[in-house]
Amino acid sequence: AVALCLGLIGFGQWKRNEHEDFGQVVTGIGTCGMFITFAGGHIHQNLYSGETLVGLFLGWSLVNLTYAWWRGSRSFLGIGLFGGLIACWMPVQKDAFNLSLAFHALIALSTLVIVVRHRWPWMAFITWLSVLVSALPICMLASNEWLVRVIFVEGLGISATLAFIWA
């Protein structure tokens, strides 16, 4: 499955200059397939631990965000953001709320840097809203770390507002 997904990504990159963004679509299918393959390798085949799955999801999300940075692709920005937010929820299973919020901050800041670089102010708002909706339940679950929660929520709001202004 990984070879198939990487093959689709490679083929999509080879054909990225075709009409109607054919290469982008094929690359997107391959990259989304990698997330599904990673999840299936852990859930159905027990090939690696949950911690490895978190690392794979987070790493692959950052790869997608790097591609969004390089190509100026809003689609891959969304794929990286969505995959990253899924990775952010995985540590909650082991009550690692602060780690989850740290991952949220990493994904949010990475996304906002790309937003500023490509001058997409409305994506700053979408990033803020997506990360906030994802992180608020975690903030409510982590009842003993109020200062961390306040710093996270306020920092997210300030970062997204600055990204919106700069973009």
N, C-alpha and C positions, 0 to 999 in steps of 0.2 A: 504494500500500500504506500509506503514511503517512497519507493522507487517510482511508482505510478504518479504520485503527487509531484515529486521533483521533476519527472519527465514532462508533466503538464506545465509546470512553472518554466522549465527550460524552453519548451515549445512556444509557450506564450511570449517569452522574452525574445525569442527568435523572430516571431511574427508580430511583435508589438507595433510595428509601423503600418500594418494592414489597415484597410478601411474599417470604419465603425468600431474601432478599438477591439478588434478580435483578439489580439495578443493580451490585452488587459483582462478580458473576460476569462480566457484560458488560464492566465496566471492567477487570477482570483479564485477560480475553481480549484486549482492545485493548492493554493495556500490555505483555503478553507478546509480542503481535504486533509491537510496535515494536522489541523486541530482535531478533526474527527478521528484520525489515525492514532494520534497521541492518546486521546481519551479511550479509544477501543483497546489499545495496548495495555492500559492499566486496568480498566473496568472488566473487560471480557477475557483477556488473556493473562492478566497478572504478570506482565513482563517486567515491570518496574514498580517502585514504591510510589506512594502518593506525593512524597516530597519531590521525586524526580518528575512526576507529572506537572507539578506546580512550576518547576524550573523549565520544563519543555514549553508549557503554555506561555509563561512570562517571556522566555527567550524568543519564541516564535512571534509573539506579539511585538517585541522590540524590533525584530527583523522586518515585520510589516510596516512599523512606524518609520524605520530607516528607509525603506523603499518609498514610502509616502514623502519623506524628506527629499529624497533624490529625484523622484519623478514628478513631484507635485500632484500626487493623486489623492483626492478626497476619499475615494473608495477604499484605498489601502489604509488611509488614516482611520476610517471607520472600522475596518477589519481589525487593525491593530488595537484600537481602543476597546472594541467589543471583546476580543480574545483576551486582552489584558484584564478587563474587568471580571471575566470568568475566572482567570487565574487568581485574582484578588480575593475571591470568595473561598477558594480551596483551603487556606489555613484556618478558617473559622471552624471547620470540623474538629480541629484539635485545640480549640479555644485560644488560638494565637491571634487575638484581635489587633494588637499593636502591629504585628507583622502584616496583617491584612491591610491596615491603614497605611503602612509604609509602602506597600505595593500599589495601593490606590494613588498615593502621592507620586510615585515614580511614573506611573502610566499617565497621570494628569499632567505633570510637568513636561514629560516627553512630548505629549500631544500638543500642549500649549506652545512649546518652542517651535514646532512645525507650523502651527497656526500663524504665529508671528512671522516666520520666515516667508510664508507664501501669501500673506495678507488676506486671510480668511476670517474676518472678525466674527461672523455668525457661527463659525465652528468653535470659537472660544466659548460662546454661550452653550452650544450643544455639549461640549466637553464638560463644562461646569455642571450642567444639569444631569448628564449621564453619570458622572462620578459621584455627585451628591446623592442621587437616587440610589446608587449602588452602595454607598458608604453609610448612609443614615441608619439602616437597620443594624449595621455592625456597631455604629456608635451607641445605639440603644442597648445592644447586647453587652457591651463592655462597660458595665455600670461602675466599675471601680477606678477607671482611668479618665476622670472628667477633664483634666488639663490637656491630655493628649487629644481628646475629642474636640475640645474647643480650639486648640491650635490647628488641628487638621481642617476643621470646617472653615475657620476664619482664613487660614492660609490658602485654602482652595478658592475661596471667594475673592481674595485680594489678587491671587495669581491670575485667575480668569479675567478679572476686571482689567488688570494691567495688559494682559494679552489682547483683550478686545480693543483697548485704547491704542496699543502699538500697532495692531494689525490694521 
